Amino acid sequence: MHDRGRKRQAGIYLEGIAGRRPKVPVDSNALERRAREVMSAEGFAYVAGGAGREATIDANRRSLDRWSIVPRILRDVSHRDMSVHLFGRTLDTPLLLAPIGVLEMAHRESDLAVARAAAAEGVPFIFSSQASVPMETCATAMGNSPRWFQLYWSKSDDLVRSFVSRAESCGCEAIVVTVDTTFLGWRSRDLDLAYLPFSRGLGIAQYTSDPVFRAMLSEPLEEIPAKPPVNLTTLGAAAKMIRSYPGKLPEKLRSGAPRAAVQRFLATFSRPGLSWDNLSFLRDLTKLPILIKGIQHADDAREALARGVDGIVVSNHGGRQVDGAIGSLDALHSVVGAIGGRMPILFDSGIRGGADIFKALALGATAVCIGRPYVYGLAIAGETGVREVIQNMIAELDITLALTGSASVTGLDSSCLAPGPG
């Protein structure tokens, strides 16, 4: 742990003597621009886009910029401790990789590359329900490294039960229930391109690898899905469905399972009727810690605590669900006050560097999840790109601690900050 920031910095400069630069840009804006250059228009829109006019993405940035770090001097920071304790495990840093779906749109090795990178860097990876690689495959690649599972609660409780059982069996250490996506948000970039990856069989590997889901394919749908007109684009989409579905080609063609899987997923994915009362069903399923992801209001945080939830993630889904919503860091303050230290609070939405992590921790977050930056690293340089993004985040946090007279992340509080402009 000692001097991770300075070692990362020195390593980059040493490579520079030999004319070698980092695989991925260190600057967050340059990182995004470079990713846009290498990704398809559809892939970049899906990752980078937000709801509506994307005002919530902007609000996330503004909420972070409204706080300024106040350095303190002449304090012994020769030894710094970035470790945090979460659910019985000590993590070397307060950083986790947020669940992001359809990573095959960024890189062919998708979730598997991210799993390897997370394990190599000692950072927990939260497997997405909308993954491109089954959780068991990623868990095997991670060995004993920490991983969690993010649950989208579908219309089928049997499928929820199966997902949770699989997560337990492959060594996931917590269940993160994303509650802000009972409908897909009004995502302008995707709508302008008329592109939904799930309708092409992408990002549904957790489902097509699940025995309960596969058994559902023979059941009649409540609504007969409309058929798109047949043309070359339609045929191309069908080919993607077939490639994405597991198994041998003759059987896939004979059974029609790839198309049936897409139709079943679209009919099953969201559950608008999800309520607080459903949590008791999940609590009966597992002894793993349960976190609620998507809380923005203090009253919802109190309700989660009253319902026996083990942790919460203050998040607005990176601005992807509600346009014009509160910036996630603005929501953090009231949530921290409502919880009063009685459960861990994680934070995501808008983190772009170590200084952002510092601010979130100082305002009461136990740990922080990053999202888009590691996907951009994945798009640019695969597993290596993800590792470099993680290394850069941790290095900047470490250096920020040192330069502000802070010896540990657990010692950060609001006295380390002052209200900034805006």
HELIX and SHEET records of a PDB file:
HELIX    1   1 ARG A    4  ILE A   17  1                                  14    
HELIX    2   2 SER A   28  VAL A   38  1                                  11    
HELIX    3   3 ALA A   41  ALA A   48  1                                   8    
HELIX    4   4 ALA A   55  ASP A   65  1                                  11    
HELIX    5   5 LEU A  103  MET A  105  5                                   3    
HELIX    6   6 SER A  110  GLU A  121  1                                  12    
HELIX    7   7 MET A  135  MET A  142  1                                   8    
HELIX    8   8 ASP A  157  SER A  169  1                                  13    
HELIX    9   9 SER A  188  LEU A  193  1                                   6    
HELIX   10  10 PRO A  197  ARG A  200  5                                   4    
HELIX   11  11 ALA A  205  THR A  208  1                                   4    
HELIX   12  12 PRO A  211  MET A  216  1                                   6    
HELIX   13  13 LEU A  232  SER A  244  1                                  13    
HELIX   14  14 LEU A  249  SER A  255  1                                   7    
HELIX   15  15 ALA A  257  THR A  268  1                                  12    
HELIX   16  16 TRP A  276  ASN A  278  5                                   3    
HELIX   17  17 LEU A  279  LEU A  285  1                                   7    
HELIX   18  18 ALA A  298  ALA A  306  1                                   9    
HELIX   19  19 HIS A  317  GLY A  319  5                                   3    
HELIX   20  20 SER A  328  ILE A  339  1                                  12    
HELIX   21  21 GLY A  354  ALA A  362  1                                   9    
HELIX   22  22 ARG A  372  LEU A  403  1                                  32    
HELIX   23  23 VAL A  409  GLY A  411  5                                   3    
HELIX   24  24 SER A  414  CYS A  416  5                                   3    
SHEET    1   A 2 TRP A  67  ILE A  69  0                                        
SHEET    2   A 2 LEU A 417  PRO A 419 -1                                        
SHEET    1   B 2 VAL A  84  LEU A  86  0                                        
SHEET    2   B 2 ARG A  89  LEU A  91 -1                                        
SHEET    1   C 8 LEU A  95  LEU A  97  0                                        
SHEET    2   C 8 ALA A 367  ILE A 370  1                                        
SHEET    3   C 8 ILE A 345  PHE A 347  1                                        
SHEET    4   C 8 GLY A 311  VAL A 314  1                                        
SHEET    5   C 8 ILE A 290  ILE A 295  1                                        
SHEET    6   C 8 ILE A 175  THR A 178  1                                        
SHEET    7   C 8 ARG A 147  LEU A 151  1                                        
SHEET    8   C 8 PHE A 125  PHE A 127  1                                        
END                                                                             
